[in-house]
Amino acid sequence: MSTTVLPATSRSILSLRLLGLLGMLCAPGLLIEASIRRLPSIAENRSTTLTSLLGLIYIIGWIAGMLGFRRMRATGDGLLARIVFSIQIPGLSLAGCQQLMELSGSRALLESPFFGICDAAWPLSHLFMLFVGGMVLGSARIHGAARFAPLGCGLALPFRPRSAH
């Protein structure tokens, strides 16, 4: 049985497409989570395993999108582009940790100062996406409507209800 080895450029394109696909498949997680949190039966409890899982799925897609942006140099080639990436990925990782802590259901974790930091990473990461979006527009490396996607992510900030803790 032989395996076909793709040329480096084909592998790069394939991995970019995979990152993009993952980002697109996971993006609706925020909308679905927000819709579920607004249901009267869940509004009292505010957090469920499902909403925490959907939030985590959204974060995974967001990280995939950021990795794709970095590989495409969508925010540019310079030092500022690397700094932006170096800020956003840890912020998204902290937001993902918040979702994992909610999934654990541990009262000790949910009341810890670290949970508060991770919970703050959600809105701060969305806010920072406005800056990332501006850089994507400024670099002009993405064309068409797709160049506005990072701004859309930043503008999603008001639509995510606060988590329960």
Backbone as a printed PyTorch tensor [residue, N CA C, xyz], in Angstrom:
tensor([[[  0.8460,  -1.1670,   0.0000],
         [  0.0000,   0.0000,   0.0000],
         [  0.8950,   1.2340,   0.0000]],

        [[  0.7040,   2.1080,  -0.9560],
         [  1.5380,   3.3060,  -1.0430],
         [  0.7260,   4.5210,  -0.6280]],

        [[  1.4310,   5.4740,  -0.1080],
         [  0.7850,   6.7290,   0.2450],
         [  1.3200,   7.8000,  -0.6800]],

        [[  0.4630,   8.6790,  -1.0740],
         [  0.8610,   9.7620,  -1.9450],
         [  1.3390,  10.9140,  -1.0810]],

        [[  2.5110,  11.4170,  -1.3970],
         [  3.0530,  12.5610,  -0.6790],
         [  2.7810,  13.7940,  -1.5190]],

        [[  2.0630,  14.7360,  -0.9550],
         [  1.7430,  15.9580,  -1.6670],
         [  2.9280,  16.9120,  -1.6350]],

        [[  3.1150,  17.6870,  -2.6790],
         [  4.1550,  18.7180,  -2.6270],
         [  3.8490,  19.6950,  -1.5020]],

        [[  4.8700,  20.3780,  -1.0180],
         [  4.7110,  21.2900,   0.1160],
         [  3.6190,  22.3210,  -0.1340]],

        [[  3.5540,  22.8580,  -1.3390],
         [  2.5320,  23.8670,  -1.6120],
         [  1.1290,  23.2720,  -1.5610]],

        [[  0.9650,  22.0640,  -2.0590],
         [ -0.3550,  21.4160,  -2.0040],
         [ -0.7530,  21.1280,  -0.5640]],

        [[  0.2160,  20.6950,   0.2400],
         [ -0.0740,  20.4440,   1.6600],
         [ -0.4500,  21.7370,   2.3690]],

        [[  0.2470,  22.8240,   2.0410],
         [ -0.0700,  24.1110,   2.6640],
         [ -1.4770,  24.5550,   2.3120]],

        [[ -1.8370,  24.4150,   1.0570],
         [ -3.1810,  24.7970,   0.6240],
         [ -4.2100,  23.9090,   1.2990]],

        [[ -3.9300,  22.6210,   1.3890],
         [ -4.8380,  21.6920,   2.0390],
         [ -5.0220,  22.0390,   3.5140]],

        [[ -3.9340,  22.3610,   4.2010],
         [ -4.0530,  22.6900,   5.6240],
         [ -4.7820,  24.0130,   5.8190]],

        [[ -4.5770,  24.9720,   4.9270],
         [ -5.3230,  26.2290,   5.0160],
         [ -6.8100,  25.9930,   4.8050]],

        [[ -7.1340,  25.1450,   3.8560],
         [ -8.5390,  24.8340,   3.6100],
         [ -9.1570,  24.1190,   4.8040]],

        [[ -8.3920,  23.2310,   5.4140],
         [ -8.8850,  22.5250,   6.5910],
         [ -9.1270,  23.4940,   7.7440]],

        [[ -8.1920,  24.4170,   7.9600],
         [ -8.3710,  25.4200,   9.0120],
         [ -9.6020,  26.2840,   8.7180]],

        [[ -9.7570,  26.6850,   7.4550],
         [-10.9180,  27.4900,   7.0760],
         [-12.2200,  26.7380,   7.2590]],

        [[-12.2320,  25.4750,   6.8640],
         [-13.4250,  24.6460,   7.0180],
         [-13.7740,  24.4860,   8.4960]],

        [[-12.7710,  24.2300,   9.3070],
         [-13.0000,  24.0940,  10.7470],
         [-13.5590,  25.3900,  11.3200]],

        [[-12.9980,  26.5090,  10.9060],
         [-13.5000,  27.8030,  11.3670],
         [-14.9500,  28.0300,  10.9830]],

        [[-15.2880,  27.7050,   9.7340],
         [-16.6680,  27.9170,   9.2700],
         [-17.6560,  26.9640,   9.9380]],

        [[-17.2460,  25.7280,  10.1560],
         [-18.1430,  24.7630,  10.7920],
         [-18.3920,  25.0880,  12.2570]],

        [[-17.3950,  25.6610,  12.9140],
         [-17.5150,  25.9520,  14.3440],
         [-18.1230,  27.3230,  14.6400]],

        [[-18.0740,  28.2330,  13.6770],
         [-18.5430,  29.6020,  13.9010],
         [-19.9910,  29.6910,  14.3930]],

        [[-20.9120,  28.8860,  13.8810],
         [-22.2950,  29.0000,  14.3660],
         [-22.4660,  28.6140,  15.8440]],

        [[-21.4340,  28.0590,  16.4580],
         [-21.5230,  27.6750,  17.8610],
         [-21.9530,  28.8250,  18.7520]],

        [[-21.4560,  30.0250,  18.4730],
         [-21.8090,  31.1880,  19.2910],
         [-23.2880,  31.5390,  19.1460]],

        [[-23.7770,  31.5200,  17.9240],
         [-25.1880,  31.8380,  17.6800],
         [-26.1010,  30.8100,  18.3450]],

        [[-25.7480,  29.5460,  18.2000],
         [-26.5650,  28.4890,  18.8040],
         [-26.5140,  28.5920,  20.3230]],

        [[-25.3250,  28.8200,  20.8600],
         [-25.1870,  28.9590,  22.3190],
         [-26.0210,  30.1220,  22.8340]],

        [[-25.9270,  31.2700,  22.1690],
         [-26.6810,  32.4440,  22.6070],
         [-28.1830,  32.1850,  22.5280]],

        [[-28.6140,  31.4820,  21.4850],
         [-30.0410,  31.1640,  21.3370],
         [-30.5220,  30.2500,  22.4580]],

        [[-29.7270,  29.2570,  22.7960],
         [-30.0910,  28.3250,  23.8640],
         [-30.1270,  29.0400,  25.2110]],

        [[-29.1530,  29.9110,  25.4650],
         [-29.1090,  30.6270,  26.7490],
         [-30.3140,  31.5400,  26.9320]],

        [[-30.9620,  31.9270,  25.8510],
         [-32.1290,  32.8050,  25.9440],
         [-33.4350,  32.0390,  26.1630]],

        [[-33.3860,  30.7120,  26.1310],
         [-34.5790,  29.9220,  26.4120],
         [-34.9680,  30.1100,  27.8720]],

        [[-36.2540,  30.2880,  28.1580],
         [-36.6760,  30.5420,  29.5450],
         [-36.2110,  29.4740,  30.5350]],

        [[-36.2530,  28.2160,  30.1520],
         [-35.8720,  27.1560,  31.0890],
         [-34.3750,  27.1870,  31.3970]],

        [[-33.5780,  27.6960,  30.4750],
         [-32.1310,  27.7520,  30.6920],
         [-31.7190,  29.1000,  31.2660]],

        [[-32.5230,  30.1360,  31.0200],
         [-32.1860,  31.4710,  31.5050],
         [-32.0290,  31.4850,  33.0210]],

        [[-32.8260,  30.6560,  33.7250],
         [-32.7120,  30.5900,  35.1790],
         [-31.3640,  29.9960,  35.5800]],

        [[-30.9760,  28.9150,  34.9370],
         [-29.7400,  28.2080,  35.2470],
         [-28.5390,  28.8960,  34.6140]],

        [[-28.7190,  29.5080,  33.4620],
         [-27.7400,  30.2750,  32.6870],
         [-26.6320,  29.4570,  32.0490]],

        [[-26.3200,  28.3090,  32.5270],
         [-25.2360,  27.5380,  31.9260],
         [-25.5990,  26.0610,  31.9250]],

        [[-25.3140,  25.4390,  30.8190],
         [-25.5400,  24.0080,  30.7250],
         [-24.3190,  23.3830,  30.0920]],

        [[-24.2550,  22.0930,  30.1390],
         [-23.1600,  21.3870,  29.4720],
         [-23.1800,  21.7030,  27.9850]],

        [[-24.3610,  21.7570,  27.4030],
         [-24.4900,  22.0240,  25.9650],
         [-23.9680,  23.4100,  25.6050]],

        [[-24.3430,  24.4370,  26.3770],
         [-23.8770,  25.7850,  26.0440],
         [-22.3690,  25.9050,  26.2260]],

        [[-21.8310,  25.2480,  27.2310],
         [-20.3810,  25.2740,  27.4340],
         [-19.6580,  24.5580,  26.2940]],

        [[-20.2130,  23.4540,  25.8610],
         [-19.6240,  22.7020,  24.7480],
         [-19.6910,  23.5080,  23.4500]],

        [[-20.8120,  24.1710,  23.2090],
         [-20.9420,  25.0070,  22.0180],
         [-19.9560,  26.1740,  22.0440]],

        [[-19.7620,  26.7560,  23.2200],
         [-18.7780,  27.8320,  23.3540],
         [-17.3730,  27.3350,  23.0550]],

        [[-17.0600,  26.1400,  23.5100],
         [-15.7420,  25.5490,  23.2500],
         [-15.5660,  25.2620,  21.7590]],

        [[-16.6030,  24.7650,  21.1260],
         [-16.5500,  24.5070,  19.6790],
         [-16.2930,  25.8170,  18.9320]],

        [[-16.9760,  26.8640,  19.3340],
         [-16.7790,  28.1830,  18.7210],
         [-15.3300,  28.6390,  18.8730]],

        [[-14.7780,  28.4880,  20.0620],
         [-13.3940,  28.8910,  20.3170],
         [-12.4260,  28.0840,  19.4540]],

        [[-12.6590,  26.7990,  19.3250],
         [-11.7870,  25.9530,  18.4910],
         [-11.7940,  26.4630,  17.0490]],

        [[-12.9710,  26.7900,  16.5430],
         [-13.0610,  27.3360,  15.1930],
         [-12.3720,  28.6740,  15.0660]],

        [[-12.4860,  29.4840,  16.0930],
         [-11.8650,  30.8040,  16.1060],
         [-10.3430,  30.6650,  16.0840]],

        [[ -9.8270,  29.7550,  16.8750],
         [ -8.3770,  29.5070,  16.8760],
         [ -7.9330,  29.0020,  15.5070]],

        [[ -8.7230,  28.1100,  14.9030],
         [ -8.3830,  27.6130,  13.5640],
         [ -8.3290,  28.7700,  12.5750]],

        [[ -9.2870,  29.6830,  12.6670],
         [ -9.2940,  30.8510,  11.7920],
         [ -8.0680,  31.7220,  11.9950]],

        [[ -7.6880,  31.9300,  13.2470],
         [ -6.5000,  32.7460,  13.5340],
         [ -5.2310,  32.0730,  13.0200]],

        [[ -5.1600,  30.7500,  13.1550],
         [ -3.9960,  30.0320,  12.6180],
         [ -3.9410,  30.1740,  11.0960]],

        [[ -5.1040,  30.1110,  10.4610],
         [ -5.1600,  30.3100,   9.0180],
         [ -4.7420,  31.7180,   8.6260]],

        [[ -5.2200,  32.7210,   9.3740],
         [ -4.8120,  34.1070,   9.1070],
         [ -3.3010,  34.2540,   9.2000]],

        [[ -2.7320,  33.6310,  10.2170],
         [ -1.2800,  33.7600,  10.4130],
         [ -0.5230,  33.0880,   9.2710]],

        [[ -0.9790,  31.9040,   8.8860],
         [ -0.2980,  31.1900,   7.7870],
         [ -0.3990,  31.9620,   6.4800]],

        [[ -1.5160,  32.6680,   6.2660],
         [ -1.6910,  33.4560,   5.0470],
         [ -1.0530,  34.8370,   5.1710]],

        [[ -0.5880,  35.1600,   6.3670],
         [ -0.0540,  36.4940,   6.6440],
         [ -1.1220,  37.5570,   6.3730]],

        [[ -2.3590,  37.2280,   6.7550],
         [ -3.4990,  38.1020,   6.4830],
         [ -3.4000,  39.4370,   7.2070]],

        [[ -2.6790,  39.4910,   8.3060],
         [ -2.5160,  40.7450,   9.0300],
         [ -1.2010,  41.4370,   8.6670]],

        [[ -0.4590,  40.8590,   7.7430],
         [  0.8100,  41.4420,   7.3000],
         [  1.9850,  40.5700,   7.6960]],

        [[  3.1710,  41.0490,   7.3550],
         [  4.3970,  40.2930,   7.6030],
         [  5.2170,  40.8030,   8.7820]],

        [[  4.9660,  41.9850,   9.2280],
         [  5.8400,  42.6470,  10.1880],
         [  5.7150,  42.1800,  11.6250]],

        [[  6.4500,  42.8660,  12.4550],
         [  6.4890,  42.5920,  13.8860],
         [  5.1080,  42.7560,  14.5150]],

        [[  4.3830,  43.7960,  14.1100],
         [  3.0560,  44.0300,  14.6760],
         [  2.1270,  42.8460,  14.4110]],

        [[  2.2160,  42.2660,  13.2230],
         [  1.3850,  41.1040,  12.8840],
         [  1.7100,  39.9310,  13.8020]],

        [[  2.9840,  39.7150,  14.0840],
         [  3.3730,  38.6300,  14.9970],
         [  2.9220,  38.9160,  16.4250]],

        [[  2.9960,  40.1640,  16.8280],
         [  2.5650,  40.5430,  18.1810],
         [  1.0540,  40.3190,  18.3300]],

        [[  0.2990,  40.7200,  17.3170],
         [ -1.1590,  40.5380,  17.3460],
         [ -1.4880,  39.0660,  17.5260]],

        [[ -0.8430,  38.2160,  16.7540],
         [ -1.0640,  36.7810,  16.8580],
         [ -0.6630,  36.2770,  18.2450]],

        [[  0.4390,  36.7910,  18.7670],
         [  0.9420,  36.3750,  20.0840],
         [  0.0350,  36.8240,  21.2240]],

        [[ -0.7950,  37.7970,  20.9820],
         [ -1.7620,  38.2430,  21.9880],
         [ -3.0660,  37.4600,  21.8550]],

        [[ -3.5220,  37.2950,  20.6070],
         [ -4.8410,  36.7050,  20.3910],
         [ -4.9040,  35.2160,  20.7420]],

        [[ -3.9020,  34.4490,  20.3700],
         [ -3.9580,  33.0030,  20.6400],
         [ -3.9950,  32.7020,  22.1490]],

        [[ -3.1440,  33.3180,  22.9780],
         [ -3.2900,  33.0700,  24.4270],
         [ -4.6440,  33.5370,  24.9680]],

        [[ -5.1730,  34.6520,  24.4360],
         [ -6.4850,  35.1170,  24.8700],
         [ -7.5700,  34.1010,  24.5480]],

        [[ -7.4960,  33.5450,  23.3480],
         [ -8.4780,  32.5320,  22.9620],
         [ -8.2960,  31.2540,  23.7760]],

        [[ -7.0730,  30.9430,  24.0940],
         [ -6.8130,  29.7530,  24.9260],
         [ -7.4150,  29.9360,  26.3140]],

        [[ -7.2960,  31.1330,  26.8700],
         [ -7.9090,  31.4120,  28.1700],
         [ -9.4340,  31.3110,  28.0800]],

        [[-10.0090,  31.8360,  27.0050],
         [-11.4630,  31.7350,  26.8270],
         [-11.8780,  30.2680,  26.7230]],

        [[-11.0710,  29.4640,  26.0540],
         [-11.3490,  28.0270,  25.9680],
         [-11.2700,  27.3670,  27.3310]],

        [[-10.3270,  27.8050,  28.1590],
         [-10.2180,  27.2700,  29.5260],
         [-11.4770,  27.5870,  30.3310]],

        [[-12.0350,  28.7600,  30.1150],
         [-13.2730,  29.1260,  30.8020],
         [-14.3730,  28.1300,  30.4600]],

        [[-14.4580,  27.7640,  29.1810],
         [-15.4750,  26.7950,  28.7580],
         [-15.2180,  25.4340,  29.4030]],

        [[-13.9590,  25.0290,  29.4610],
         [-13.6160,  23.7470,  30.0860],
         [-13.9600,  23.7470,  31.5760]],

        [[-13.7160,  24.8800,  32.2430],
         [-14.0610,  24.9650,  33.6690],
         [-15.5660,  24.8880,  33.8640]],

        [[-16.3260,  25.5250,  32.9700],
         [-17.7840,  25.4130,  33.0520],
         [-18.2180,  23.9710,  32.8320]],

        [[-17.5860,  23.3050,  31.8620],
         [-17.9280,  21.9020,  31.5910],
         [-17.6500,  21.0130,  32.7940]],

        [[-16.6000,  21.3260,  33.5440],
         [-16.2580,  20.5020,  34.7070],
         [-17.3250,  20.6080,  35.7940]],

        [[-17.9560,  21.7700,  35.8700],
         [-18.9870,  21.9670,  36.8770],
         [-18.4580,  22.1250,  38.2890]],

        [[-17.1670,  22.1550,  38.4450],
         [-16.5580,  22.2780,  39.7670],
         [-16.7910,  23.6740,  40.3430]],

        [[-17.4750,  23.7430,  41.4470],
         [-17.7670,  25.0220,  42.1050],
         [-16.4730,  25.7470,  42.4680]],

        [[-15.4650,  24.9890,  42.9020],
         [-14.1800,  25.5970,  43.2720],
         [-13.5380,  26.2910,  42.0690]],

        [[-13.5890,  25.6400,  40.9020],
         [-13.0260,  26.2500,  39.6930],
         [-13.8360,  27.4740,  39.2640]],

        [[-15.1560,  27.3540,  39.3310],
         [-16.0180,  28.4450,  38.8760],
         [-15.9230,  29.6730,  39.7670]],

        [[-15.4770,  29.4890,  40.9920],
         [-15.3440,  30.6230,  41.9120],
         [-13.8990,  31.0900,  42.0520]],

        [[-13.0000,  30.5020,  41.2770],
         [-11.5820,  30.8570,  41.3760],
         [-11.2780,  32.1500,  40.6180]],

        [[-10.2420,  32.8510,  41.0360],
         [ -9.8240,  34.0530,  40.3000],
         [ -9.4280,  33.7300,  38.8500]],

        [[ -8.8770,  32.5310,  38.6360],
         [ -8.4830,  32.1550,  37.2810],
         [ -9.7010,  32.0870,  36.3570]],

        [[-10.8380,  31.6300,  36.8860],
         [-12.0630,  31.6010,  36.0830],
         [-12.4440,  33.0150,  35.6620]],

        [[-12.3130,  33.9610,  36.5640],
         [-12.6230,  35.3580,  36.2450],
         [-11.7380,  35.8930,  35.1200]],

        [[-10.4580,  35.5320,  35.1630],
         [ -9.5260,  35.9510,  34.1090],
         [ -9.9420,  35.3190,  32.7800]],

        [[-10.2390,  34.0270,  32.8240],
         [-10.6410,  33.3190,  31.5990],
         [-11.9650,  33.8490,  31.0630]],

        [[-12.8820,  34.1730,  31.9590],
         [-14.1790,  34.7080,  31.5590],
         [-14.0010,  36.0750,  30.8970]],

        [[-13.0770,  36.8680,  31.3800],
         [-12.8010,  38.1840,  30.7790],
         [-12.1320,  38.0500,  29.4120]],

        [[-11.4820,  36.9260,  29.1660],
         [-10.8090,  36.7260,  27.8810],
         [-11.8050,  36.6700,  26.7300]],

        [[-13.0270,  36.2140,  26.9920],
         [-14.0460,  36.1670,  25.9340],
         [-14.2840,  37.5500,  25.3250]],

        [[-14.7890,  38.5120,  26.0990],
         [-15.0790,  39.8170,  25.4810],
         [-13.8170,  40.5330,  25.0110]],

        [[-12.7160,  40.3650,  25.7280],
         [-11.4780,  41.0270,  25.3100],
         [-10.9730,  40.4830,  23.9720]],

        [[-11.1230,  39.1840,  23.7540],
         [-10.7140,  38.5890,  22.4780],
         [-11.5960,  39.0840,  21.3390]],

        [[-12.8880,  39.2200,  21.6010],
         [-13.7840,  39.7610,  20.5770],
         [-13.4280,  41.2130,  20.2730]],

        [[-13.1860,  41.9700,  21.3150],
         [-12.8070,  43.3740,  21.1390],
         [-11.5050,  43.4810,  20.3400]],

        [[-10.5520,  42.6270,  20.6460],
         [ -9.2660,  42.6420,  19.9510],
         [ -9.4270,  42.2640,  18.4770]],

        [[-10.4720,  41.4930,  18.1530],
         [-10.7090,  41.1260,  16.7560],
         [-11.0390,  42.3420,  15.9000]],

        [[-11.5360,  43.4080,  16.5090],
         [-11.7490,  44.6320,  15.7440],
         [-10.4090,  45.1670,  15.2410]],

        [[ -9.3880,  45.1000,  16.0770],
         [ -8.0350,  45.5130,  15.6880],
         [ -7.4810,  44.5570,  14.6250]],

        [[ -7.6510,  43.2540,  14.8490],
         [ -7.1980,  42.2510,  13.8740],
         [ -7.8960,  42.5040,  12.5380]],

        [[ -9.1890,  42.7540,  12.5680],
         [ -9.9450,  43.0300,  11.3500],
         [ -9.4150,  44.2410,  10.6090]],

        [[ -9.0720,  45.2730,  11.3530],
         [ -8.4740,  46.4610,  10.7370],
         [ -7.1550,  46.1360,  10.0620]],

        [[ -6.3640,  45.2810,  10.7090],
         [ -5.0880,  44.8820,  10.1120],
         [ -5.3020,  44.0480,   8.8530]],

        [[ -6.2940,  43.1680,   8.8730],
         [ -6.6030,  42.3600,   7.6880],
         [ -7.0220,  43.2670,   6.5340]],

        [[ -7.8730,  44.2430,   6.8180],
         [ -8.2820,  45.1810,   5.7740],
         [ -7.0780,  45.9730,   5.2600]],

        [[ -6.2120,  46.3950,   6.1740],
         [ -5.0400,  47.1840,   5.7970],
         [ -4.0200,  46.4150,   4.9800]],

        [[ -3.8960,  45.1260,   5.2280],
         [ -2.8980,  44.3420,   4.5020],
         [ -3.3480,  44.0230,   3.0790]],

        [[ -4.6520,  44.0500,   2.8330],
         [ -5.2350,  43.7770,   1.5070],
         [ -4.8190,  42.4230,   0.9450]],

        [[ -4.5960,  41.4380,   1.8000],
         [ -4.2190,  40.0990,   1.3330],
         [ -5.4150,  39.1880,   1.1370]],

        [[ -6.5410,  39.5650,   1.7090],
         [ -7.7750,  38.8140,   1.5190],
         [ -8.7200,  39.7250,   0.7410]],

        [[ -9.3710,  39.1620,  -0.2670],
         [-10.2230,  39.9680,  -1.1310],
         [-11.6810,  39.5550,  -0.9880]],

        [[-12.5430,  40.4020,  -1.4620],
         [-13.9690,  40.1170,  -1.4300],
         [-14.5430,  40.2730,  -0.0310]],

        [[-15.7060,  39.6840,   0.1540],
         [-16.4170,  39.8010,   1.4280],
         [-15.6600,  39.1200,   2.5690]],

        [[-14.8180,  38.1500,   2.2430],
         [-14.0850,  37.4170,   3.2820],
         [-13.1850,  38.3310,   4.1110]],

        [[-12.7600,  39.4390,   3.5510],
         [-11.8610,  40.3290,   4.3050],
         [-12.5680,  40.9900,   5.4820]],

        [[-13.9110,  40.9380,   5.5040],
         [-14.6640,  41.5510,   6.5970],
         [-14.9960,  40.5550,   7.7190]],

        [[-14.6680,  39.2870,   7.5440],
         [-14.9810,  38.2640,   8.5500],
         [-14.3640,  38.5610,   9.9200]],

        [[-13.0960,  38.9710,   9.9920],
         [-12.5450,  39.2700,  11.3180],
         [-13.2800,  40.4110,  12.0220]],

        [[-13.7160,  41.4010,  11.2670],
         [-14.4970,  42.4820,  11.8760],
         [-15.8260,  41.9480,  12.3880]],

        [[-16.4390,  41.0500,  11.6120],
         [-17.6940,  40.4390,  12.0370],
         [-17.5350,  39.6930,  13.3500]],

        [[-16.4080,  39.0280,  13.5000],
         [-16.1350,  38.3120,  14.7460],
         [-16.0360,  39.2980,  15.9070]],

        [[-15.3800,  40.4210,  15.6670],
         [-15.2640,  41.4460,  16.7050],
         [-16.5970,  42.0620,  17.0600]],

        [[-17.4500,  42.2150,  16.0580],
         [-18.7620,  42.8200,  16.2860],
         [-19.7360,  41.8650,  16.9590]],

        [[-19.3860,  40.5910,  17.0650],
         [-20.2440,  39.6100,  17.7330],
         [-20.2390,  39.8010,  19.2510]],

        [[-19.3730,  40.6300,  19.7610],
         [-19.2280,  40.8530,  21.1980],
         [-20.5450,  41.0950,  21.9220]],

        [[-21.4130,  41.9700,  21.4290],
         [-22.6480,  42.2260,  22.1920],
         [-23.6410,  41.0810,  22.1980]],

        [[-23.4320,  40.0510,  21.3650],
         [-24.4120,  38.9880,  21.2290],
         [-24.1760,  37.8040,  22.1650]],

        [[-23.0470,  37.7400,  22.8340],
         [-22.7800,  36.6080,  23.7200],
         [-23.2000,  36.9530,  25.1390]],

        [[-24.1610,  36.2070,  25.6690],
         [-24.5630,  36.4500,  27.0540],
         [-23.4430,  36.0600,  28.0150]],

        [[-23.4200,  36.7030,  29.1520],
         [-22.4130,  36.3730,  30.1600],
         [-22.6490,  34.9700,  30.6710]],

        [[-21.5540,  34.3260,  31.0440],
         [-21.6620,  32.9660,  31.5640],
         [-22.1290,  32.9920,  33.0150]],

        [[-22.5980,  31.8650,  33.4420],
         [-23.0140,  31.7210,  34.8450],
         [-21.8220,  31.3100,  35.6830]],

        [[-21.6570,  31.9030,  36.8090],
         [-20.6010,  31.4870,  37.7490],
         [-20.9060,  31.9460,  39.1310]]])
